[in-house]
């Protein structure tokens, strides 16, 4: 019976707020939606709590009962797929087992493709669309907007260049219409068995740009290196929190005896590492804080020879504003100074909270009456050392 009500259930959940990002269907809880990073229950008629048979029926409806999805679910314990309410909303879906019952999380894919400007992303990301070859990685935790940022970059390429673009996704999220570019989108499971095999096939499909939804394994990363080294622009994502951890992750995938060779290849091929975190704003909503590392002599040297005392990628990024770079904490400082987020929030999301607190010390309340001179108070009001004001 629930099969025929699934769309109604999902539409009720979507109606719970204008900024619903995820739908959560877990046994023992009511249907829930995520808004601004927080789960909220939704009253769905007839479903005060989800029972195991409810989530099983929902899983069958989401997978369409397709044998390949069900086989993967039984084999791996989870399956990725896409689902759509025709003419209304598309979702990226993960169905998974937990304690012997099924649960599902549906990520809402917004209609249309947002631009870099609409997302409020740094203007430097428009230059990614001008890169002719190499590797560009967008990193961050789950739900930080990596796929949306990449979609905006692909759209920038689509509007500016008459080139062939191949995307490899699991599942396909944003649907890119042909504009100046010709875009072919391949879905893992439906159009190709794996990222690595699809990426290897893409090298024979004459693309200039290849988007790989995620760098999941050694074979995919190895093939991405090959693609970048043979003149392709490769865009992909990693679940890492910043540029330094991204370098460690890529190198760490390979056997130890290959680490120096991988350092050389990564230093020679990477063009951008873009890391982002979504920061909650007072009153609701979230704003992206974005770290950008570009390929310069200094960053390549630190990747090639490793970080150490006085050789920090964070320092290179903070010193590299003339090369399009920006660090998380500088961005957070700017958000505090222009009133976007409070100081406490910035410190909670900072890479180095102690250093950021020192940079923001001039924003602390002035001493109480009798505790300082008027000259002290005036100095405190105008002695900002940050570069992220208004």
VEXDREN-2710 file (C-alpha; in Angstrom, 1 decimal):
% VEXDREN-2710
k/r/px/py/pz
1/UNK/0.0/0.0/0.0
2/UNK/2.8/2.4/0.9
3/UNK/4.2/2.2/-2.6
4/UNK/1.3/4.2/-3.9
5/UNK/1.7/6.8/-1.2
6/UNK/5.4/7.3/-1.4
7/UNK/5.2/10.5/-3.5
8/UNK/2.6/11.9/-1.2
9/UNK/4.9/11.2/1.9
10/UNK/7.8/12.8/0.2
11/UNK/5.8/15.9/-0.9
12/UNK/4.5/16.3/2.7
13/UNK/8.1/16.2/4.0
14/UNK/9.3/18.7/1.4
15/UNK/6.5/21.0/2.5
16/UNK/7.9/21.2/6.0
17/UNK/10.1/24.2/5.2
18/UNK/11.6/26.1/2.3
19/UNK/15.2/25.0/3.0
20/UNK/14.8/21.2/3.3
21/UNK/18.1/19.6/2.3
22/UNK/17.6/15.9/3.3
23/UNK/14.7/13.5/4.0
24/UNK/15.4/10.9/6.7
25/UNK/13.3/7.8/6.9
26/UNK/14.5/5.6/9.9
27/UNK/12.8/2.9/11.8
28/UNK/11.5/3.9/15.2
29/UNK/11.4/7.6/14.4
30/UNK/8.8/9.7/12.5
31/UNK/9.7/10.9/9.1
32/UNK/12.3/13.7/9.5
33/UNK/13.7/16.5/7.4
34/UNK/17.0/18.3/7.7
35/UNK/16.9/22.1/7.7
36/UNK/20.0/24.1/8.3
37/UNK/21.8/21.0/9.5
38/UNK/19.2/20.0/12.1
39/UNK/16.7/17.1/11.9
40/UNK/13.1/18.0/12.5
41/UNK/10.1/15.5/12.7
42/UNK/7.3/15.9/10.2
43/UNK/3.7/14.9/10.8
44/UNK/2.7/12.5/8.0
45/UNK/-0.9/11.2/8.3
46/UNK/-0.8/7.5/9.2
47/UNK/2.9/7.5/10.0
48/UNK/3.5/8.7/13.5
49/UNK/6.5/6.3/13.7
50/UNK/8.1/4.3/11.0
51/UNK/7.9/0.6/11.5
52/UNK/10.3/-1.9/9.9
53/UNK/7.7/-2.9/7.3
54/UNK/7.2/0.8/6.4
55/UNK/10.9/1.4/5.7
56/UNK/11.1/-1.9/3.8
57/UNK/8.2/-0.9/1.5
58/UNK/9.8/2.6/1.1
59/UNK/13.1/0.9/0.1
60/UNK/11.3/-1.3/-2.5
61/UNK/9.5/1.8/-3.9
62/UNK/12.7/3.8/-4.1
63/UNK/14.7/1.1/-5.8
64/UNK/11.7/0.3/-8.1
65/UNK/12.2/-3.3/-7.1
66/UNK/15.1/-3.5/-9.6
67/UNK/17.1/-6.6/-9.1
68/UNK/20.5/-4.9/-9.6
69/UNK/19.7/-2.4/-6.8
70/UNK/18.4/-5.1/-4.4
71/UNK/21.4/-7.3/-5.1
72/UNK/23.8/-4.5/-4.3
73/UNK/21.8/-3.7/-1.2
74/UNK/22.1/-7.3/0.0
75/UNK/25.8/-7.6/-1.0
76/UNK/27.1/-4.3/0.3
77/UNK/24.5/-3.3/2.9
78/UNK/23.7/-0.1/1.1
79/UNK/22.9/1.2/-2.4
80/UNK/23.1/4.6/-4.0
81/UNK/20.5/5.6/-6.6
82/UNK/18.4/8.5/-7.8
83/UNK/14.7/9.0/-7.5
84/UNK/12.4/11.6/-9.0
85/UNK/8.9/12.9/-8.4
86/UNK/8.2/13.6/-12.1
87/UNK/8.1/17.3/-13.0
88/UNK/8.8/18.3/-9.4
89/UNK/11.9/17.2/-7.5
90/UNK/14.9/14.9/-7.9
91/UNK/16.7/13.2/-5.1
92/UNK/20.1/11.5/-4.5
93/UNK/19.2/8.4/-2.4
94/UNK/21.1/6.0/-0.1
95/UNK/19.2/3.0/1.2
96/UNK/21.0/1.0/3.9
97/UNK/20.6/-1.7/6.5
98/UNK/20.9/-0.8/10.2
99/UNK/20.4/-3.3/13.0
100/UNK/18.6/-5.6/10.6
101/UNK/16.1/-3.0/9.3
102/UNK/16.2/-0.6/6.4
103/UNK/16.6/3.1/6.4
104/UNK/16.8/5.7/3.6
105/UNK/18.2/9.2/3.3
106/UNK/17.2/11.3/0.3
107/UNK/19.3/14.4/-0.6
108/UNK/17.1/17.0/-2.3
109/UNK/18.6/18.1/-5.6
110/UNK/17.5/21.7/-6.3
111/UNK/15.9/22.6/-9.5
112/UNK/18.1/24.2/-12.1
113/UNK/21.9/24.7/-11.8
114/UNK/23.0/27.5/-9.5
115/UNK/25.8/29.8/-10.7
116/UNK/29.0/30.6/-8.8
117/UNK/27.6/34.0/-8.1
118/UNK/24.2/32.7/-6.9
119/UNK/26.0/30.4/-4.5
120/UNK/28.1/33.3/-3.2
121/UNK/31.3/31.4/-3.9
122/UNK/34.7/33.1/-4.4
123/UNK/35.2/34.7/-7.9
124/UNK/38.4/32.8/-8.2
125/UNK/36.4/29.6/-8.9
126/UNK/35.4/31.2/-12.3
127/UNK/39.1/30.7/-13.2
128/UNK/38.7/27.0/-12.8
129/UNK/36.6/27.0/-15.9
130/UNK/39.6/28.4/-17.8
131/UNK/42.0/25.6/-16.8
132/UNK/42.9/23.4/-19.8
133/UNK/44.4/20.4/-18.0
134/UNK/45.2/19.0/-14.6
135/UNK/43.3/18.0/-11.5
136/UNK/40.8/20.2/-9.5
137/UNK/39.5/18.7/-6.3
138/UNK/36.6/20.0/-4.2
139/UNK/36.6/18.6/-0.7
140/UNK/34.7/18.8/2.5
141/UNK/32.5/16.7/4.8
142/UNK/29.3/15.0/3.6
143/UNK/26.6/17.6/3.0
144/UNK/29.0/20.6/2.6
145/UNK/27.9/21.3/-1.0
146/UNK/30.7/19.8/-3.0
147/UNK/28.5/18.5/-5.8
148/UNK/26.7/21.8/-6.0
149/UNK/30.0/23.7/-6.3
150/UNK/31.2/21.3/-9.1
151/UNK/27.9/21.7/-10.9
152/UNK/28.3/25.5/-10.9
153/UNK/31.9/25.1/-12.3
154/UNK/30.6/22.7/-15.0
155/UNK/27.9/25.2/-15.9
156/UNK/30.5/28.0/-16.2
157/UNK/32.4/25.8/-18.6
158/UNK/29.2/24.9/-20.4
159/UNK/28.4/28.6/-21.0
160/UNK/31.9/29.6/-22.0
161/UNK/33.5/26.8/-24.0
162/UNK/32.6/24.6/-27.0
163/UNK/34.1/21.5/-25.6
164/UNK/33.1/17.9/-24.8
165/UNK/32.4/17.2/-21.1
166/UNK/31.9/13.7/-19.7
167/UNK/30.5/13.4/-16.1
168/UNK/30.7/10.2/-14.2
169/UNK/28.3/10.2/-11.2
170/UNK/26.8/7.9/-8.6
171/UNK/24.0/8.8/-9.1
172/UNK/23.5/11.7/-11.5
173/UNK/22.5/14.8/-9.6
174/UNK/22.2/18.0/-11.6
175/UNK/21.0/17.5/-15.2
176/UNK/23.2/19.7/-17.5
177/UNK/21.6/20.8/-20.8
178/UNK/23.9/21.3/-23.8
179/UNK/24.8/25.0/-24.1
180/UNK/28.1/25.8/-25.8
181/UNK/29.6/22.6/-24.5
182/UNK/28.4/19.1/-25.3
183/UNK/27.8/17.2/-22.0
184/UNK/27.4/13.5/-21.6
185/UNK/26.5/12.3/-18.2
186/UNK/27.1/8.7/-17.1
187/UNK/25.6/7.0/-14.0
188/UNK/27.4/4.2/-12.2
189/UNK/25.3/1.1/-12.2
190/UNK/23.1/2.2/-15.1
191/UNK/25.8/3.3/-17.7
192/UNK/29.0/1.9/-16.3
193/UNK/30.0/-0.6/-13.6
194/UNK/32.5/1.6/-11.7
195/UNK/34.1/5.0/-11.5
196/UNK/37.5/3.5/-12.6
197/UNK/36.1/1.7/-15.6
198/UNK/34.0/4.7/-16.7
199/UNK/37.0/7.1/-16.3
200/UNK/39.2/4.7/-18.3
201/UNK/36.5/4.6/-21.0
202/UNK/36.2/8.4/-21.0
203/UNK/39.8/8.7/-22.2
204/UNK/38.6/7.1/-25.5
205/UNK/35.6/9.5/-25.7
206/UNK/37.6/12.6/-26.7
207/UNK/36.5/14.8/-23.8
208/UNK/38.4/18.0/-22.7
209/UNK/36.8/17.9/-19.3
210/UNK/36.0/14.9/-17.1
211/UNK/34.0/15.1/-13.9
212/UNK/34.4/12.2/-11.5
213/UNK/31.8/12.2/-8.8
214/UNK/34.2/10.9/-6.1
215/UNK/37.8/9.7/-5.9
216/UNK/36.9/6.4/-4.1
217/UNK/39.9/4.1/-4.7
218/UNK/43.4/3.7/-5.9
219/UNK/42.4/2.7/-9.5
220/UNK/40.2/5.8/-9.9
221/UNK/42.9/8.2/-8.6
222/UNK/45.6/6.5/-10.7
223/UNK/43.4/6.9/-13.9
224/UNK/42.6/10.5/-12.9
225/UNK/46.4/11.2/-12.8
226/UNK/46.7/9.6/-16.3
227/UNK/43.9/11.7/-17.7
228/UNK/45.4/14.9/-16.3
229/UNK/48.8/14.0/-17.6
230/UNK/47.5/13.4/-21.1
231/UNK/45.9/16.9/-21.4
232/UNK/42.4/16.5/-19.7
233/UNK/40.9/18.7/-17.0
234/UNK/39.7/16.3/-14.3
235/UNK/37.3/17.6/-11.6
236/UNK/36.4/15.5/-8.6
237/UNK/35.6/15.4/-4.9
238/UNK/37.1/14.0/-1.7
239/UNK/35.8/13.7/1.9
240/UNK/38.7/15.7/3.4
241/UNK/38.5/18.8/5.5
242/UNK/41.3/21.0/4.0
243/UNK/44.1/21.1/1.5
244/UNK/46.7/19.5/3.8
245/UNK/44.5/16.5/4.6
246/UNK/43.6/16.2/0.9
247/UNK/47.3/15.7/0.0
248/UNK/47.7/13.2/2.8
249/UNK/44.6/11.2/1.6
250/UNK/45.6/11.0/-2.0
251/UNK/49.2/9.9/-1.2
252/UNK/48.0/7.5/1.5
253/UNK/45.8/5.5/-0.9
254/UNK/48.9/4.2/-2.6
255/UNK/51.4/1.7/-1.2
256/UNK/54.2/3.3/0.8
257/UNK/56.9/2.5/-1.7
258/UNK/55.0/4.7/-4.2
259/UNK/54.5/7.7/-2.0
260/UNK/57.3/9.8/-3.4
261/UNK/56.2/9.1/-7.0
262/UNK/52.6/10.1/-6.1
263/UNK/53.9/13.3/-4.5
264/UNK/55.6/14.1/-7.8
265/UNK/52.6/13.4/-9.9
266/UNK/50.2/15.3/-7.6
267/UNK/52.5/18.3/-7.4
268/UNK/52.7/18.4/-11.2
269/UNK/49.0/17.8/-12.0
270/UNK/46.9/19.6/-9.4
271/UNK/45.6/23.0/-10.2
272/UNK/43.2/23.8/-7.4
273/UNK/42.2/22.2/-4.1
274/UNK/39.0/23.8/-2.9
275/UNK/37.7/22.9/0.5
276/UNK/34.4/24.1/2.0
277/UNK/32.4/24.1/5.2
278/UNK/28.8/25.2/5.6
279/UNK/28.5/27.6/8.6
280/UNK/25.1/28.2/10.3
281/UNK/23.9/31.8/10.3
282/UNK/21.9/33.4/13.1
283/UNK/18.2/33.2/12.3
284/UNK/18.6/30.2/10.0
285/UNK/20.4/29.3/6.8
286/UNK/24.0/28.5/6.1
287/UNK/26.9/30.2/4.4
288/UNK/29.9/28.5/2.7
289/UNK/33.4/29.1/4.0
290/UNK/35.8/28.2/1.3
291/UNK/39.5/27.5/1.4
292/UNK/41.4/27.7/-2.0
293/UNK/44.8/26.4/-2.7
294/UNK/46.3/27.0/-6.1
295/UNK/49.3/25.6/-7.9
296/UNK/52.3/27.8/-7.2
297/UNK/56.0/27.1/-6.8
298/UNK/55.6/27.1/-3.0
299/UNK/52.6/24.8/-2.8
300/UNK/54.1/22.4/-5.3
301/UNK/57.3/22.3/-3.4
302/UNK/55.6/21.6/-0.1
303/UNK/53.6/18.8/-1.7
304/UNK/56.7/17.4/-3.4
305/UNK/59.0/17.5/-0.3
306/UNK/56.4/17.3/2.5
307/UNK/55.3/19.7/5.1
308/UNK/57.5/20.4/8.2
309/UNK/58.6/23.2/10.5
310/UNK/58.1/26.5/8.6
311/UNK/56.7/24.5/5.6
312/UNK/52.9/24.5/6.2
313/UNK/50.4/24.5/3.4
314/UNK/48.1/26.6/5.6
315/UNK/50.8/29.3/5.8
316/UNK/51.4/29.1/2.0
317/UNK/47.6/29.5/1.5
318/UNK/47.4/32.5/3.9
319/UNK/50.3/34.2/2.2
320/UNK/48.9/33.4/-1.3
321/UNK/46.1/35.9/-1.8
322/UNK/47.9/37.4/-4.8
323/UNK/47.7/33.9/-6.4
324/UNK/43.9/33.5/-5.7
325/UNK/44.3/31.6/-2.4
326/UNK/42.4/32.1/0.8
327/UNK/42.4/30.2/4.1
328/UNK/39.4/29.1/6.2
329/UNK/40.3/31.3/9.2
330/UNK/40.7/34.4/7.2
331/UNK/37.4/33.8/5.6
332/UNK/35.7/33.2/9.0
333/UNK/37.4/36.4/10.3
334/UNK/35.8/38.3/7.5
335/UNK/32.4/36.8/8.2
336/UNK/32.6/37.9/11.8
337/UNK/33.7/41.4/10.9
338/UNK/30.9/41.9/8.4
339/UNK/28.3/40.5/10.8
340/UNK/27.5/37.4/8.9
341/UNK/28.2/35.0/11.8
342/UNK/29.0/35.6/15.5
343/UNK/32.5/35.1/16.8
344/UNK/31.6/32.0/18.8
345/UNK/30.4/30.2/15.6
346/UNK/33.6/31.2/13.8
347/UNK/35.8/29.8/16.6
348/UNK/33.8/26.5/16.5
349/UNK/34.5/26.0/12.8
350/UNK/38.0/27.4/12.7
351/UNK/41.1/25.4/11.7
352/UNK/43.1/27.1/14.5
353/UNK/40.6/28.6/16.9
354/UNK/43.4/30.1/19.1
355/UNK/44.9/32.1/16.3
356/UNK/41.5/33.3/15.1
357/UNK/40.6/34.4/18.6
358/UNK/43.7/36.5/18.7
359/UNK/42.9/38.1/15.3
360/UNK/39.5/39.0/16.6
361/UNK/40.6/40.2/20.0
362/UNK/39.8/43.8/19.0
363/UNK/36.1/42.9/18.8
364/UNK/35.9/41.9/22.5
365/UNK/33.8/44.2/24.7
366/UNK/35.6/47.4/25.9
367/UNK/36.7/47.4/29.5
368/UNK/34.0/48.5/32.1
369/UNK/34.0/52.1/33.2
370/UNK/37.1/52.8/35.3
371/UNK/38.9/49.8/33.8
372/UNK/40.6/51.7/31.0
373/UNK/41.1/55.1/29.4
374/UNK/39.1/56.6/26.6
375/UNK/42.3/56.3/24.5
376/UNK/42.3/52.6/25.1
377/UNK/38.7/52.2/24.1
378/UNK/39.2/54.3/20.9
379/UNK/42.2/52.2/20.0
380/UNK/40.3/49.0/20.5
381/UNK/37.6/50.1/18.1
382/UNK/39.8/50.9/15.2
383/UNK/42.8/48.6/15.4
384/UNK/41.6/45.6/13.2
385/UNK/44.5/43.6/11.9
386/UNK/42.4/41.4/9.7
387/UNK/41.9/41.8/6.0
388/UNK/38.3/40.5/5.8
389/UNK/36.3/43.6/6.8
390/UNK/33.0/44.7/5.3
END
